[in-house]
Amino acid sequence: MLLEPPRGMDDLLPEEYALKQWIVDTIRHVYSDYGYLEVETPTVEYYELFEAKSGEEIRDRMFDFHDKAGRRCVLRPEVTASIARLVSTKLKAVAPPIRLGYIADCYRYDEPQWGRRRRFWQGGFEVFGSSNPLSDAEILQVSYQVFKKIGLGEQYFKIGHAGILRSILESYKVDEKTQDRILTSIDRGRVEEAYSMMRSSHVEDEAIKTIKELVESPPIAWGVDSMDKNILNRIKGILSSWRGALQAFENLLEIVELANTSGVDSPMYLMPGMARGLEYYTGFIFEQSVPDAEVSLNGGGRYDKLVELFGGKPTPAVGCAIGISRIMQYMVEKRGIRVRPKRPRIFLAYLQDVDKRYIAKVLNILRRENIPLEVDLIERRITSALEYAVKNDFKYLLIIGKSEEESNEVSIRDLEKKIQTRFKIEEVGRIKKMLEEVN
């Protein structure tokens, strides 16, 4: 008998689940603030949905299997493809823009390590139907707000644009699948492999030299000093021979400026040669993290062709997937943050000689008044019950002994003020007024 979960798939104990739920609640508050409507898609999807454009890394790490009808299925490795499927089918008649959010568990057969588990949670923001750079900037805004609200004030962004490299490659008629392989190699640090593929695709040396310069140049800190303007102008000069790439870079600058103007005041680093492993990105891309995290905690970008790929009408789209599991691990291991599970602040204990029917009667009366409380189920002695209540941060101890039963009463001890009062159980209104302050 196997008594542990599969490797890389973790149980969440009460404190861990409370932390996860706190992050989820924060994401949902931002949904509400910005008008994102939450949806849910199945954990199991057909293989073809992710085979098309999810990228080499994900395709190699999917949990795939055949169902009893012989159809090839997967445990979803990410959620954007599922949301795009939803927009191309059930939401195809909805007027744009469509703002959707999701909270979902995903599965990849990664080697378990810091920030990488085989089961992990994501919280996504997706906007469909707008190519306006304000929509790209909004994704940076919501990402910034989530991190800010959960206390990750030292956040920063690395921002690029897939259209820069794709436009240069397209000018040499490099097909989309080869582009995908080249960008994946760059994203995974296999740059020489990427340059070799370019040569095999008849990309001229001048273009390869330009791409190499973009890929290997250090990040540009946005708005730090006048030196950056000179760097930006140099990049524009480098890209002047490729109109599409220059337009993509100018689009990137506009998005960053809009985000900054709208309140995203954390450091933003421009990376014109940046690539991300997911093959469906067509424009603006980014990663978000904090200085002492070992991996990015959020990432996303623009994917204007995905809905159309799934049979929908051409629909521009942009979004991100916040790594809930990564943020949890970071907050626990790097920040020592703990979240106490939410539970009632009232504990009811009774003596062993009390008729349990009276206990049930009291519980019924109190719970009908929506008074949350826990009842002792192992019949502790009152002294032990008192110790348990204090240790577990209860505010009140409700005590029922034989005398309380005989007089149809309950004793309530305020554990902070160390004051004990008896009430007739019929005085439930007075009892509720006393207890409601802690709930």
C-alpha positions in Angstrom: 0.0 0.0 0.0 1.4 3.4 -1.0 0.8 5.9 1.8 2.3 9.0 0.2 1.0 11.0 -2.8 2.8 10.7 -6.1 6.1 12.5 -6.3 5.7 16.2 -6.9 2.0 16.2 -5.8 1.5 17.6 -2.4 -1.0 17.3 0.4 -2.0 20.7 1.8 -2.3 20.8 5.6 -4.6 23.3 7.2 -2.1 26.2 7.5 -0.9 25.6 3.9 -4.4 25.5 2.6 -5.2 28.7 4.5 -2.3 30.4 2.9 -3.3 29.2 -0.5 -6.9 30.4 0.1 -5.7 33.8 1.2 -3.7 34.2 -2.1 -6.8 33.0 -4.0 -9.1 35.4 -2.2 -6.6 38.2 -3.0 -6.7 37.3 -6.7 -10.5 37.2 -6.6 -10.6 40.7 -5.1 -8.6 42.0 -8.0 -11.0 40.2 -10.4 -13.8 42.2 -8.8 -11.9 45.4 -8.9 -11.1 45.1 -12.7 -14.2 43.3 -13.9 -12.9 39.8 -14.6 -15.5 37.0 -14.5 -14.3 33.7 -13.1 -14.8 30.5 -15.1 -13.8 26.9 -14.6 -12.6 24.4 -17.2 -12.1 20.6 -16.8 -8.9 19.2 -15.3 -8.9 16.6 -18.1 -8.8 17.9 -21.7 -8.0 16.3 -25.1 -4.4 16.1 -26.0 -4.8 18.0 -29.3 -5.7 21.2 -27.4 -2.2 21.5 -25.9 -0.3 19.8 -28.7 -0.9 22.6 -31.1 0.8 25.6 -29.5 1.7 25.0 -25.9 5.4 24.5 -26.7 8.1 21.9 -26.6 8.6 22.0 -22.8 5.0 21.5 -22.0 4.4 18.8 -24.7 7.3 16.8 -23.3 6.0 17.0 -19.7 2.2 16.4 -20.1 0.5 13.7 -18.2 -1.2 12.1 -21.1 -3.3 8.9 -21.3 -6.0 7.2 -23.3 -9.5 7.1 -22.0 -11.7 3.9 -22.2 -12.9 5.0 -25.6 -9.3 5.2 -26.8 -9.2 9.0 -27.0 -5.9 10.7 -26.0 -6.4 13.0 -23.0 -4.2 15.0 -20.7 -4.3 16.5 -17.3 -4.2 20.2 -18.2 -0.6 21.5 -18.1 -1.7 25.1 -18.2 -5.1 26.9 -18.6 -4.8 29.6 -21.3 -5.5 27.1 -24.1 -8.6 25.9 -22.3 -9.9 29.4 -21.9 -9.2 30.2 -25.5 -11.2 27.0 -26.4 -14.1 28.3 -24.2 -14.0 31.7 -26.0 -14.0 30.0 -29.5 -17.1 27.9 -28.6 -19.4 28.7 -25.7 -18.5 32.4 -25.5 -18.2 33.2 -29.2 -21.3 35.4 -29.3 -20.3 37.5 -26.3 -19.4 41.1 -27.1 -15.8 42.0 -26.5 -13.8 42.7 -24.5 -14.2 39.5 -22.5 -12.4 39.6 -19.2 -12.1 36.1 -17.7 -10.3 34.8 -14.6 -9.6 31.3 -13.3 -8.2 29.4 -10.3 -7.0 26.0 -11.4 -4.6 23.2 -10.6 -2.3 22.1 -13.4 0.0 19.1 -14.0 3.4 18.7 -15.6 5.9 15.9 -15.3 8.7 18.2 -14.1 11.6 17.1 -12.0 10.5 18.3 -8.6 12.6 21.2 -7.3 12.2 24.7 -5.9 9.2 26.3 -7.6 8.4 23.3 -9.7 5.9 20.7 -8.6 4.0 18.2 -10.7 0.7 19.5 -9.4 0.6 23.3 -9.0 -2.0 26.0 -8.8 -2.4 29.1 -11.0 -4.6 32.1 -11.0 -5.2 33.7 -14.4 -6.3 36.9 -16.0 -7.3 36.8 -19.6 -8.6 39.6 -21.9 -10.1 38.7 -25.3 -11.2 41.0 -28.1 -8.8 43.9 -27.7 -5.5 44.7 -29.4 -5.4 48.1 -27.6 -2.1 48.5 -25.7 -4.2 49.5 -22.7 -5.3 45.9 -22.4 -1.6 44.7 -22.3 -0.9 47.4 -19.7 -3.9 46.2 -17.7 -2.4 42.8 -17.4 0.7 44.4 -15.9 -1.6 46.4 -13.6 -3.6 43.4 -12.2 -0.3 41.5 -11.8 1.2 44.4 -9.8 -1.9 44.7 -7.7 -2.0 41.0 -6.7 1.6 41.1 -5.7 1.2 44.4 -3.8 -1.9 43.1 -1.9 -0.2 39.9 -0.7 2.9 41.9 0.5 5.4 41.3 -2.3 6.4 44.9 -2.5 9.8 44.3 -4.0 8.3 42.9 -7.2 9.9 43.6 -10.6 9.0 42.8 -14.2 11.1 41.6 -17.2 9.2 42.6 -20.3 9.8 41.8 -24.0 7.9 41.4 -27.3 7.7 38.1 -29.2 7.0 40.2 -32.4 10.5 41.6 -32.5 12.3 38.3 -33.2 9.3 36.8 -35.1 9.2 39.8 -37.5 12.9 39.5 -38.3 12.6 35.8 -38.9 9.4 36.3 -41.0 11.3 38.7 -43.3 13.4 35.7 -44.3 10.3 33.5 -44.8 11.0 31.3 -41.7 7.9 29.3 -41.2 5.9 29.6 -37.9 6.9 26.1 -36.6 10.6 26.8 -37.1 10.1 30.2 -35.4 8.5 28.4 -32.5 11.5 26.1 -32.2 14.0 29.0 -32.4 12.2 31.0 -29.7 11.9 27.9 -27.5 15.6 27.3 -27.7 16.3 31.0 -26.8 14.0 30.8 -23.9 15.7 27.6 -22.6 19.2 29.1 -22.9 20.2 27.1 -26.0 21.1 30.1 -28.0 23.7 28.5 -30.2 21.1 25.9 -31.2 18.8 28.8 -32.1 21.5 30.5 -34.3 22.2 27.2 -36.0 18.5 26.8 -36.9 18.5 30.3 -38.3 21.4 29.5 -40.5 19.7 26.4 -41.7 16.6 28.5 -42.5 18.7 30.9 -44.7 18.6 33.8 -42.3 21.3 36.2 -43.3 24.3 36.8 -41.1 23.4 40.4 -40.5 20.0 39.4 -39.1 21.5 36.7 -36.9 24.0 39.2 -35.6 21.2 41.6 -34.8 19.2 38.9 -33.0 22.3 37.8 -31.1 22.9 41.4 -30.0 19.2 41.6 -28.8 19.3 38.3 -27.0 22.6 38.8 -25.3 22.2 42.5 -24.3 21.6 43.3 -20.7 18.1 44.3 -19.6 17.2 48.0 -20.0 15.9 49.6 -16.8 12.8 51.6 -17.7 13.0 55.3 -16.8 16.0 55.2 -14.5 18.1 58.0 -16.2 18.7 59.6 -19.5 21.2 56.9 -20.4 18.3 54.6 -21.0 16.9 56.9 -23.8 20.2 56.5 -25.6 20.0 52.7 -25.3 16.4 52.8 -26.5 17.4 54.9 -29.5 20.3 52.4 -30.2 17.8 49.5 -30.2 15.5 51.4 -32.6 18.5 52.0 -34.9 19.4 48.3 -34.8 15.8 47.4 -35.8 15.4 50.1 -38.5 16.0 47.5 -41.3 13.0 45.5 -40.1 9.9 47.6 -40.0 7.7 45.0 -38.2 10.4 44.4 -35.5 10.7 48.2 -35.0 6.9 48.5 -34.7 6.9 45.7 -32.2 9.5 47.4 -30.1 7.6 50.7 -30.2 4.5 48.8 -29.1 6.5 47.4 -26.2 7.6 50.9 -25.2 4.0 52.2 -25.3 2.7 49.3 -23.2 5.4 49.9 -20.5 4.8 53.7 -20.5 1.0 53.1 -20.1 1.5 50.6 -17.3 3.9 53.0 -15.5 1.5 55.9 -15.9 -1.4 53.8 -14.6 0.5 53.2 -11.3 2.8 50.2 -11.9 5.8 51.8 -10.1 7.9 48.7 -9.5 11.1 48.2 -11.6 10.5 47.2 -15.2 13.3 45.8 -17.3 13.0 45.8 -21.1 14.4 42.8 -22.9 14.1 43.2 -26.7 15.5 39.7 -27.2 13.3 38.0 -24.7 11.4 34.8 -25.6 9.0 32.5 -23.6 8.5 28.8 -24.0 4.8 28.9 -24.9 4.6 28.9 -28.7 1.3 30.9 -28.9 2.8 34.2 -27.9 2.6 36.8 -30.7 3.4 40.1 -29.0 4.1 41.6 -25.6 5.5 39.1 -23.1 6.6 39.4 -19.5 7.7 37.6 -16.3 7.2 38.9 -12.8 9.2 38.0 -9.7 10.9 39.3 -6.5 14.7 39.5 -6.0 15.2 36.5 -3.8 12.9 34.0 -5.6 14.7 31.4 -7.7 12.1 31.4 -10.5 9.5 33.8 -11.9 6.2 33.9 -10.0 4.0 35.1 -12.8 4.2 35.3 -16.5 2.2 36.0 -19.6 1.7 37.9 -22.8 -0.3 38.4 -26.0 -1.6 35.5 -28.0 -3.6 36.9 -30.9 -3.9 33.7 -33.0 -5.0 31.1 -30.4 -8.8 31.5 -30.5 -8.7 31.3 -34.3 -6.5 28.2 -34.1 -9.3 26.5 -32.2 -11.9 27.4 -34.8 -13.1 30.7 -33.5 -13.1 34.0 -35.3 -9.8 36.1 -35.3 -9.6 37.4 -31.7 -6.8 39.3 -30.2 -6.0 38.2 -26.6 -3.6 38.9 -23.7 -3.2 37.4 -20.3 -1.1 36.0 -17.5 -0.9 33.0 -15.1 0.1 33.8 -11.5 1.9 31.0 -9.9 0.0 30.4 -6.7 2.0 27.4 -5.6 5.3 29.2 -6.2 4.2 32.2 -4.3 3.1 29.9 -1.4 6.5 28.2 -1.3 8.3 31.6 -1.5 6.2 33.1 1.3 6.7 30.1 3.6 10.4 29.4 3.0 11.8 32.9 2.2 9.5 35.1 4.3 8.4 32.8 7.1 4.8 33.8 6.5 2.1 31.6 8.1 -1.7 32.1 7.8 -3.8 30.7 10.7 -6.7 28.6 9.4 -10.1 30.4 9.9 -12.1 28.7 12.6 -14.7 29.7 15.2 -13.5 31.6 18.2 -15.9 29.9 20.6 -15.4 26.4 22.2 -18.1 24.5 24.0 -17.1 22.0 26.7 -19.2 20.0 29.1 -18.9 17.7 32.1 -19.3 14.0 31.5 -22.5 13.7 33.6 -24.4 16.2 31.4 -27.2 14.7 29.3 -26.0 14.9 25.7 -29.5 15.7 24.6 -29.1 19.0 26.5 -25.8 19.6 24.6 -27.6 19.0 21.3 -30.4 21.4 22.3 -27.9 24.2 23.2 -26.0 23.7 19.9 -29.3 23.8 17.9 -30.3 27.1 19.6 -27.0 28.7 19.1 -26.4 27.6 15.5 -29.9 28.6 14.5 -28.7 32.1 15.4 -25.7 31.7 13.1 -23.2 31.6 16.0 -20.1 29.7 14.8 -18.6 27.4 17.5 -16.7 24.2 18.0 -17.9 21.6 20.4 -15.6 19.2 22.4 -16.2 15.7 21.1 -13.8 13.8 23.4 -15.2 14.9 26.8 -12.1 16.7 28.2 -12.0 17.8 31.8 -12.8 21.4 32.1 -9.2 22.3 32.9 -8.0 20.5 29.8 -10.7 22.1 27.7 -9.6 25.5 29.1 -5.9 24.8 28.1 -7.0 23.6 24.6 -9.1 26.8 24.1 -6.3 29.1 25.1 -3.7 27.3 23.0 -5.9 27.4 19.9 -6.8 31.1 20.3 -10.4 30.8 21.2 -12.0 33.9 22.6 -14.8 32.3 24.7 -15.2 29.0 26.4 -18.8 27.9 26.8 -19.2 25.5 29.8 -22.1 23.2 30.6 -22.1 21.3 33.9 -24.9 19.5 35.7 -26.0 22.7 37.4 -26.3 24.6 34.0 -28.3 21.7 32.6 -30.7 21.6 35.5 -31.3 25.4 35.4 -31.4 25.5 31.6 -28.3 27.7 31.4 -24.9 28.0 29.9 -21.7 29.5 31.4 -19.6 31.7 29.1 -16.0 32.5 30.0 -14.2 35.3 28.4 -10.7 33.9 28.1 -9.0 37.3 27.6 -10.8 39.2 30.4 -11.1 36.0 32.5 -14.7 36.8 33.4 -17.3 34.1 33.5 -21.1 34.8 33.1 -24.2 32.5 33.2 -27.1 33.0 30.9 -30.4 31.3 30.5 -30.4 29.5 27.2 -33.6 31.3 26.3 -31.6 34.6 26.4 -30.0 33.7 23.1 -30.3 37.3 22.0 -28.0 38.4 24.8 -25.7 35.5 24.2 -25.4 36.4 20.5 -24.8 40.1 21.3 -21.9 39.1 23.6 -20.4 36.6 21.1 -20.9 38.3 17.8 -18.0 40.7 18.3 -15.5 37.8 17.7 -17.1 36.6 14.5 
